[in-house]
């Protein structure tokens, strides 16, 4: 099934109306994109599954929190949120180690 033909604006409207099928279509549509961003950001890691799961959570939050009156598309909004979360998760061990070294 080619998910490119589904309009994000229409899918988000249907999701707000309570349509579960539209919700599932949005997840299937953006699943490969989440994997793409994760593998571009951190290609050689055993935490890729965890990062993809974080990406799914970000997608869920973006679907629920997207405001159609913003002057940005859902794709752009989701991309910014996803990259921010993934980069934060990648850098978290470095910051945690840095903070624990400075506390001593």
C-alpha positions in Angstrom: 0.0 0.0 0.0 1.4 3.4 -0.9 0.8 5.8 2.0 2.1 8.8 0.0 -1.5 9.4 -1.3 -2.9 9.9 2.2 -3.0 13.6 3.1 -1.7 14.3 6.6 -4.2 17.1 7.1 -7.2 14.8 6.3 -5.7 12.0 8.4 -5.3 14.3 11.4 -8.8 15.5 11.1 -10.1 11.9 11.0 -7.9 11.0 14.1 -9.4 13.9 16.0 -12.8 12.5 15.1 -11.8 9.2 16.6 -11.0 7.2 13.5 -8.6 4.3 14.5 -7.8 3.4 10.9 -6.5 6.9 10.2 -4.3 6.6 13.3 -2.9 3.3 12.1 -2.3 4.7 8.6 -0.3 7.6 10.1 1.9 5.2 12.0 2.5 3.0 9.0 3.2 6.0 6.8 5.9 7.4 9.1 7.4 4.1 10.4 10.1 4.0 7.6 10.8 7.7 8.1 11.5 7.1 11.8 13.9 4.3 10.9 15.6 6.6 8.3 16.2 9.4 10.8 17.4 7.0 13.5 19.9 5.2 11.2 21.2 8.5 9.8 21.7 9.9 13.3 23.2 6.8 15.0 23.9 4.1 12.4 26.0 1.6 14.5 24.3 1.1 17.8 22.5 -1.6 19.6 20.0 1.1 20.9 18.4 1.6 17.5 15.2 -0.3 18.5 14.9 1.9 21.6 15.4 5.1 19.5 12.7 3.9 17.1 10.4 3.3 20.0 11.1 6.8 21.2 10.3 8.0 17.7 6.9 6.3 17.8 6.2 8.0 21.1 7.1 11.3 19.5 4.9 10.6 16.5 2.0 9.8 18.9 2.6 13.1 20.8 2.8 15.1 17.6 -0.4 13.6 16.3 -2.2 14.6 19.4 -0.5 18.0 19.8 -0.4 19.3 16.3 -2.3 22.5 15.7 -3.5 23.0 12.1 -3.3 26.8 12.6 0.5 26.7 12.8 2.1 27.8 9.6 4.1 24.6 9.3 3.2 21.2 7.8 2.8 18.2 10.0 5.8 16.6 8.3 8.0 19.5 9.3 6.7 19.7 12.8 7.2 15.9 13.3 10.7 16.1 11.8 11.8 18.8 14.2 10.4 17.1 17.2 11.8 13.7 16.2 15.3 14.9 15.5 15.4 16.9 18.8 14.3 13.9 20.8 16.8 11.5 19.1 19.7 13.8 19.5 18.8 14.4 23.1 18.7 10.6 23.7 22.0 10.1 21.9 23.8 12.7 24.0 22.2 11.8 27.3 24.9 9.3 28.4 27.6 11.9 27.7 25.8 14.5 29.8 25.0 12.1 32.6 28.7 11.0 32.8 29.8 14.6 32.7 27.5 15.6 35.5 28.5 12.6 37.7 32.2 13.4 37.2 31.7 17.0 38.2 29.7 16.1 41.4 32.7 14.3 42.9 
